[in-house]
C-alpha cells in the first residue's frame, strides 16, 4: 500500500480543516441567533415530547449533538431539568445530528459546492468586517460553511484511492459478508473513531468520504455509523463525571438509549440495509449502494435518519423505565449528591460560547435559590430550642457558606473562559452583569454565616432575647425573604427587561423596618430591659439583615442593567 506518514498527516489535517469549518459555522449561527436559542433552550422543561423537538432543532442548527447533550447534563445537575425531560432532549439531539449526514452527502458529493466556496468567503468576509454585530455573525457563518466544505474536499482527496491501493479492497472484501461478528467489530471501530476525534459529525464525514471513494462497503459503513452513535455518548459521560448523581444518571440514560438502539439494529442490520437499498433506488432514484460506491453516502444518510427516528419512536415510551434503571445503576451516595454543585461547568461548552451564556444564567438563578435557603436556615436557627438541631443547623449554614464561596469562584472562572470566546456585544454585557450578581450573592452567604456565629455565641453565653426582640427579627426576616424571592423571579426573566419598582419598594420596607427596630432597641437599652451583651448581638443581627437587603437590591439593579 502506497500510503506514507506524510499522507497520514495530510488526512489528519484535512479532518482538522473540516472540524474547524464546522466550529466557525456553529459559532457564527449561535451569535447571530443567540438570544433566540437561549429562549428556546429555556423552554426545554415542558415534557419529553417537546424536549425531542427542542433537542432536534438546536442540534440541527448548531450541528453538534455533543453541545446539546453536555448542556442537558449540566441543566440536570443544576436541578433545572428532570431525568425524564432530559431524556427527550437527548433523543431529539440524536435525530438532529442526522442532518449533518444529509448536508455532507448532498452538498459535499452531489453538488460541487467547493467551486463556490471561495465566492461564499468573498461574500462573507466583508460582512465580518462590518460594524454591525449581527451582520458579522452571519458573515462568520458563511465563511465557516465554505471552510467546512473545503475541508471536506481536502478530506476526499486525502483518503487513499483504491485504484492505487487494490490490496485494501482485497482486505475489506473478506469483511463484507462476515455476518454479526463483523458488524459488531465495525461498531467498535466507529465508536473508537468518534471517541478519538471527539465529534460524531467529523467521524460521520470521514465514514462518508471513505464510502464515496470505495474504501469500505455499505454494510461495514452502516456498522461504523452505529458505532459513532455509541461513541458520541462518551462526551456526555465525561461531562457528568464532575456533576452530581442526577447528572450522572442523565448521561447514563443517554448511553442506554444509544446502546439499546444499536443492539437491536445490529441484529436486524441485513434486513434494514436491504430496505434502505430499496428506498435509495426506488424512491430517491439513486443506484444501489451495494453496487456503486458513490451511492453509499446517500444511503448512509437515509439509514442514519431511519435508525435514529425509529429508535426514538420505540424508546420514548419507555423513558420512565430507562430512568428507573439509571437510578439503580447510579445509586445515591449521601448528602453530597443532593447538594448544589456547579463544578460541572468546568466541562462547559467552550466551543459554543453563546449557548454557554444560558447555562451561566441558569446557574446564577440556582445560586439565588441557594441564598434563599441559606437565609431560611439562619431564621430557623434563631427560633430552634433543641441543642442537637441547632448544632446540625449551624453545620449546614457553614457548609452552605463554603458552597457559596465555591460557586462564586467556579462561575467566575467559567464566565472568564466564555468571555475569552467570540461573543456578541449583548452577551459580553451579560457576562459583566452576572459577575456583579454572583459577587453580591456570595456576600449574602458570608453574612448568613456571621449571623449563625452570633446566634451560637448567644446560646453559649445563655443570652435570651425577649419575645418582642424575636418577633421584630422574624418580621425583618420575612421582609428579606420576600425581597429575595422576588429577586430570584427577576433572575429567571430576560435581563434588562425587568421593572425595578417592586424591588425598590421591598428595599424601602426593609430599611423602614430596620430603622423602627433600631429606634425601639435604643429606647429599651436605655430603659435597662436587657443588658449590653444582649443588645450587641441583637443589633448585629438586624443590621446584618439590612445588609442582605442592600445586596438584594444590588442584584436587582444589575439585572436591570444599572451596573
DOVO-559172 format. One record per residue (C-alpha): x, y, z; residue in three letters. Coordinates in steps of 0.02 Angstrom, whole numbers, plus 32768, in hexadecimal, padded with zeros to 4 digits. Example, Ala and Ser with C-alpha at 12.3 -4.5 7.8 and 13.67 -1.06 7.14 Angstrom:
# residues 2
82677F1F8186Ala
82AC7FCB8165Ser
***
This chain:
# residues 563
800080008000Unk
804880A87FCBUnk
801281118062Unk
80A0816E80BAUnk
80AA81CA8160Unk
8098826D8101Unk
7FF6822E80B3Unk
7FB782028161Unk
7FDF82B2819EUnk
7F8482FB8107Unk
7EED82908132Unk
7EEF82CC81E8Unk
7F06838081AFUnk
7E7183718139Unk
7E07832D81C7Unk
7E3E83BF8234Unk
7E12843881A6Unk
7D6283EE81A0Unk
7D4C83F8825FUnk
7D8B84AC8263Unk
7D1184DE81DBUnk
7C83848F823DUnk
7CBA84EC82DAUnk
7CBF85968284Unk
7C1585758232Unk
7BC9853D82D7Unk
7C0A85D38338Unk
7BCE864A82B2Unk
7B1B860A82B2Unk
7B1886088370Unk
7B4D86BE837AUnk
7AD486F282F1Unk
7A41869A8346Unk
7A87869483F7Unk
79F586E38453Unk
7975867983F6Unk
79D885DB841CUnk
79E0860784D4Unk
7923862184D7Unk
7905857A8482Unk
797B851F84F6Unk
79298572858AUnk
788585218557Unk
78CC8470855DUnk
7870844785FDUnk
77C3842585B3Unk
77C08366859AUnk
782682DF8545Unk
77C782F084A0Unk
77E683AB8496Unk
7899838684CBUnk
78B183178432Unk
788183AA83C0Unk
78F284208421Unk
798683AA841BUnk
796C838E8361Unk
795D84478337Unk
79F58480839BUnk
7A6583F2835FUnk
7A31840F82AAUnk
7A5B84C682BBUnk
7B0284BE8316Unk
7B36841982C4Unk
7B7383CF8368Unk
7B15834983C9Unk
7BA2834F8449Unk
7B7A8406846EUnk
7AC383DD848BUnk
7AE2834284F6Unk
7B6A83918562Unk
7AFC84278585Unk
7A6983B485ADUnk
7AD48357862CUnk
7B0584018674Unk
7A4F84348688Unk
7A26839086E0Unk
7ABA83AB8754Unk
7A7784578781Unk
79C9841187A2Unk
797D846E870EUnk
794883D386ADUnk
7904832E86ECUnk
794B828A86ADUnk
78AE826A8647Unk
78B9831585F5Unk
7972830385D0Unk
7953825C857AUnk
78E282B084FBUnk
7962833784D3Unk
79EC82B784B9Unk
797D824E8448Unk
795982E883E0Unk
7A14830D83D7Unk
7A2F8260838CUnk
79B382878302Unk
79FC833582E8Unk
7AAB82F182CCUnk
7A6C82908233Unk
7A5E833881D8Unk
7B1D833A81CCUnk
7B1D829D8160Unk
7A9A82E780EBUnk
7AFB838B80D8Unk
7BA0833380B8Unk
7B5382B38040Unk
7AF1832C7FD5Unk
7B5F83C77FDAUnk
7C06836F7FE9Unk
7BEC82E57F6AUnk
7B56830A7EFAUnk
7B7E83C17ED9Unk
7C29840E7EBCUnk
7C14848B7F49Unk
7CD1849F7F57Unk
7CCB84FF7EB3Unk
7C6385867F08Unk
7CBB857E7FB1Unk
7D32860C7F87Unk
7CA4867C7F47Unk
7C4786557FE9Unk
7CE0868D804CUnk
7CEA87277FDDUnk
7C368750800FUnk
7C4D872480C6Unk
7CF1877F80E7Unk
7CAE883080CDUnk
7C1C8804813EUnk
7C9987D181C5Unk
7CF1887981B4Unk
7C5288E181C3Unk
7C2B893A8265Unk
7B8388EA8289Unk
7B9A885482FEUnk
7B0D87ED82B3Unk
7B5088068203Unk
7BFD87CF823DUnk
7BB287318286Unk
7B5B870581E4Unk
7BFE8724818AUnk
7C5586A981FEUnk
7BCE862A81D9Unk
7BE9863A811CUnk
7CA68630812BUnk
7C988599819EUnk
7C1F85468124Unk
7C9B855D8096Unk
7D2F852180FFUnk
7CCE84868132Unk
7CB8844E807EUnk
7D68847E804EUnk
7D9F840E80DCUnk
7D2C8384809DUnk
7D7783957FEEUnk
7E2683878038Unk
7DEC82EF8099Unk
7DA9829C7FFAUnk
7E5082B27FA3Unk
7EBA827B8038Unk
7E6481D2804FUnk
7EC6814A7FF0Unk
7E8781207F41Unk
7E5D80687F28Unk
7E9F806E7E76Unk
7F4C808F7EBCUnk
7F34801C7F52Unk
7ED37F817F18Unk
7F0D7F1E7FB0Unk
7E947F83801DUnk
7E007F427FB8Unk
7E3F7E907FCBUnk
7E507EA88087Unk
7DA37EF4809DUnk
7D4A7E79802CUnk
7D617DF180ADUnk
7CFE7E5A8129Unk
7C6E7E8580B5Unk
7C0C7DE580D9Unk
7C527DBD8185Unk
7BA87DBF81D9Unk
7B837DF5828BUnk
7C377DEE82CCUnk
7C737E608240Unk
7BE97EDD8267Unk
7C187EDE831FUnk
7CD07EF682F3Unk
7CAD7F908289Unk
7C337FD4830AUnk
7CC77FD78382Unk
7D36802782FDUnk
7CB480AF82DDUnk
7CA580D18398Unk
7D6380DA83A9Unk
7D7581558318Unk
7CF081C68366Unk
7D4381C18411Unk
7DEB81EE83C3Unk
7DAE8282835BUnk
7D2C82B483E1Unk
7CAC82DB835BUnk
7C2A82668314Unk
7C1182E08283Unk
7CC982D78255Unk
7CC982198266Unk
7C2E821281F7Unk
7C8082818174Unk
7D1A82128174Unk
7CAE8177815FUnk
7C4D81C680CFUnk
7CEE81F68075Unk
7D3581468088Unk
7C9381008041Unk
7C9081797FB1Unk
7D42814C7F82Unk
7D1680937F87Unk
7D868070801DUnk
7CFF80198087Unk
7C617FBC804FUnk
7BB07FEE8081Unk
7B957F6F810FUnk
7C3B7F9B8160Unk
7C1580568154Unk
7B68803D81A1Unk
7BB57FE08234Unk
7C32806D824DUnk
7BA480EC824DUnk
7B51808982D8Unk
7BF4808A8338Unk
7C0081478325Unk
7B588154837DUnk
7BA580F98412Unk
7C47815D840BUnk
7BEC82038419Unk
7BA681D084C4Unk
7C5681DA850CUnk
7C4F82988507Unk
7BB6829D8578Unk
7C02821A85EBUnk
7CA0828285FDUnk
7C3A831F8621Unk
7BDB82C386AAUnk
7C7782868705Unk
7C86832A8763Unk
7BCA833E877AUnk
7B5782FB8800Unk
7AF882578800Unk
7A6C829E8794Unk
7AE682D5870CUnk
7B358227870AUnk
7A8981D886FBUnk
7A5B824B866AUnk
7AFB821A860CUnk
7AD781638632Unk
7A29817285E4Unk
7A7981B98546Unk
7AF581298540Unk
7A6F80A5855EUnk
79FF80F284D8Unk
7A8880E88455Unk
7ACC803F8489Unk
7A1E7FEF848BUnk
79FA803A83E0Unk
7A9E7FFE8395Unk
7A837F5083DEUnk
79DA7F32838CUnk
7A137F8282E9Unk
7AB07F1482DEUnk
7A417E7A82ECUnk
79CE7EBA8261Unk
7A587F0D81F9Unk
7A4D7E9D815DUnk
79917EBA814EUnk
79A07F758173Unk
7A287F8C80F0Unk
79C27F30806CUnk
79307FA48092Unk
79A1803E8088Unk
79E97FFF7FE3Unk
79397FED7F9CUnk
790A809B7FDCUnk
79A880E77F90Unk
798980977EE6Unk
78CB809B7ED6Unk
789C813A7F33Unk
793681AA7F2CUnk
797081757E7EUnk
7A2381487EAFUnk
7A8080AC7E79Unk
7A97801A7EF1Unk
7B11803D7F80Unk
7B4A7F887F70Unk
7B817FA47EBCUnk
7BB5805A7EB1Unk
7C2580A67F37Unk
7BEF81577F0AUnk
7B3D812C7F42Unk
7B7480F27FEFUnk
7B7C81A18040Unk
7AC581C08012Unk
7A8F8114804CUnk
7AED812E80F0Unk
7A9281D3810BUnk
79EB817980F4Unk
7A2480EC8168Unk
7A61816281EFUnk
79BD81C381EFUnk
7954812481EAUnk
79B480DA827DUnk
79A8817282EEUnk
78F2819882C4Unk
78BD80E482E1Unk
792180D78382Unk
78D0817583C8Unk
7821813C8396Unk
7840809583EBUnk
789780CB848AUnk
7840816F84B3Unk
77B3810984FFUnk
783080B08570Unk
7882814D85B6Unk
783C81318667Unk
788980828665Unk
793080C68627Unk
792B814386B6Unk
790E80B88735Unk
79A0805286F0Unk
7A1080EE86F3Unk
79E1811087A9Unk
7A0E805C87D9Unk
7AB0805C8776Unk
7AE9810387C0Unk
7AB780F78878Unk
7AA9818A88EEUnk
7B458198895AUnk
7B13821289E1Unk
7AF582CB8A01Unk
7B7D83058988Unk
7B1982C488F5Unk
7A82832D8926Unk
7AE383CF893FUnk
7AED844F88B6Unk
7B928437885CUnk
7BC984A587CEUnk
7C74845987AFUnk
7C2C84038714Unk
7C3F84A886B8Unk
7CF8848286ACUnk
7CC2840C8620Unk
7C5A849885D2Unk
7C4484BF851CUnk
7CDB852A84F8Unk
7CC28510843EUnk
7C1185538448Unk
7C2285F384ADUnk
7B78863D847FUnk
7B1885A584BDUnk
7B84859F855AUnk
7B3A8648858CUnk
7A9285F385AAUnk
7AE4856E8616Unk
7B3985F5867DUnk
7A9586538695Unk
7A4385B486D2Unk
7AD3859B874BUnk
7AC2864C878FUnk
7A09862F87AAUnk
7A32858E8808Unk
7AAF85F28870Unk
7A1F8665889FUnk
79B985D088DAUnk
7A4A85968946Unk
7A5586448994Unk
799B864089BFUnk
79B085958A12Unk
7A4785D98A70Unk
79E186698ABAUnk
795785EE8AE8Unk
79D485848B4BUnk
7A0B861C8BB0Unk
795486458BD5Unk
793785928C10Unk
79D585998C7BUnk
799486358CD1Unk
78F585DC8D0EUnk
7939852C8D28Unk
793D84F68DDFUnk
798384458DCEUnk
7A4184458DE5Unk
7A6483B48D6CUnk
79F984018CE4Unk
7A5084A98CFDUnk
7AF984548CE9Unk
7ABF83FF8C49Unk
7A7984A28C03Unk
7B1A84FF8C2CUnk
7B7E847B8BD0Unk
7B0C84898B37Unk
7B1A85488B37Unk
7BD885378B3BUnk
7BD084B88AACUnk
7B62852B8A44Unk
7BDD85B98A5FUnk
7C66854B8A17Unk
7BF3851C8986Unk
7BD385D58964Unk
7C8E85F88960Unk
7CAC856788EAUnk
7C1C85988878Unk
7C5B864A8867Unk
7D0A860F8839Unk
7CCE858D87BDUnk
7C4E85FB8766Unk
7CD08686875BUnk
7D4E8610870CUnk
7CC985CD8697Unk
7C90867A8660Unk
7D4686AD8646Unk
7D5E861A85D0Unk
7CBA86418576Unk
7CEE86F88564Unk
7D9186C38514Unk
7D2B867F8482Unk
7CDA86E883FBUnk
7C3E87368449Unk
7BBE87B2840CUnk
7BBA885B8464Unk
7B1B882D84C0Unk
7B66878A84FFUnk
7C0387E5853AUnk
7B93885B859DUnk
7B3887C485E8Unk
7BDD877A8622Unk
7C08881C867FUnk
7B5B882086CCUnk
7B67876D870BUnk
7C13878C8757Unk
7BC8881C87BBUnk
7B3387B287F2Unk
7B97871E8831Unk
7C0787928897Unk
7B6D87D488F4Unk
7B258725890CUnk
7BCA86E88954Unk
7BC7877889D1Unk
7B1987408A08Unk
7B6686968A31Unk
7BEE86EA8A9AUnk
7B6C87508AFAUnk
7B0386B48B1DUnk
7B9B865C8B65Unk
7BC786F28BD3Unk
7B1486F98C15Unk
7B1C86408C41Unk
7BBB86628CA6Unk
7B6186EE8D03Unk
7ACB867F8D2AUnk
7B4185F48D62Unk
7B9C866E8DD7Unk
7AF386A28E1EUnk
7AC985EF8E4EUnk
7B7785CA8E91Unk
7B6D865F8F07Unk
7AB886378F31Unk
7A7A86DE8EF0Unk
79C086DD8ECDUnk
795E87538E5EUnk
78BA879A8E98Unk
7818876B8E3FUnk
781788188DEEUnk
78CA88058DAFUnk
78A6875C8D5FUnk
7806879D8D10Unk
785C88368CC7Unk
78E987CC8C7EUnk
786F874E8C33Unk
780D87DA8BDFUnk
78AF881E8B95Unk
78DE876E8B5BUnk
783587608B04Unk
785088048AA8Unk
78FE87D08A70Unk
78C387238A37Unk
7835877389D5Unk
78B187EA8980Unk
792687598958Unk
789B86F1890BUnk
786C8785889CUnk
792587988870Unk
792E86E3883AUnk
789386F887CFUnk
78EE87868778Unk
79868715875FUnk
791586A386F8Unk
78DC87308688Unk
7937877B85F4Unk
79BD87EF8636Unk
79A388AC8621Unk
78E988928604Unk
78B0889386BCUnk
7853891D871AUnk
78B5895887B2Unk
782189A8880AUnk
77F1890F8872Unk
78A688EF88A0Unk
78BB89A488DBUnk
781B89988943Unk
785C88F98995Unk
7902894E89BCUnk
78A689E38A09Unk
783C896E8A74Unk
78DA89198AB6Unk
792D89C08ADEUnk
78918A038B34Unk
788389658B9DUnk
793E896E8BC9Unk
792B8A258C00Unk
789289F88C67Unk
78EE89688CBDUnk
798989D28CDEUnk
79258A618D2BUnk
78C589E88D9BUnk
7968898D8DC6Unk
79BF8A2B8E06Unk
79288A5B8E70Unk
791E89AE8EC1Unk
79DA89AD8EDCUnk
79D08A558F35Unk
793E8A158FA0Unk
79A8897E8FD3Unk
793088FC8F8DUnk
79C788938F57Unk
7A82889D8F70Unk
7B0C88DB8EFBUnk
7B40882D8EBFUnk
7A8F88048E8EUnk
7A7E88AB8E35Unk
7B2188978DD7Unk
7AF187EE8D8CUnk
7A42882D8D67Unk
7A8788C88D10Unk
7AFF885D8CA8Unk
7A7087EE8C6DUnk
79F788748C32Unk
7A8588D98BE5Unk
7AC1883D8B88Unk
7A13881E8B44Unk
7A0E88D08B01Unk
7AB688B08AABUnk
7A6A88178A58Unk
79E0888A8A18Unk
7A6688FC89CEUnk
7AB4886B896FUnk
7A0788378932Unk
79E588E288E7Unk
7A9588E0889AUnk
7A68883E8842Unk
79C388868803Unk
7A1A892187C1Unk
7A9C88B58769Unk
7A1188508716Unk
79C288F286DDUnk
7A678927868EUnk
7A9289AD870FUnk
7B438974873AUnk
***
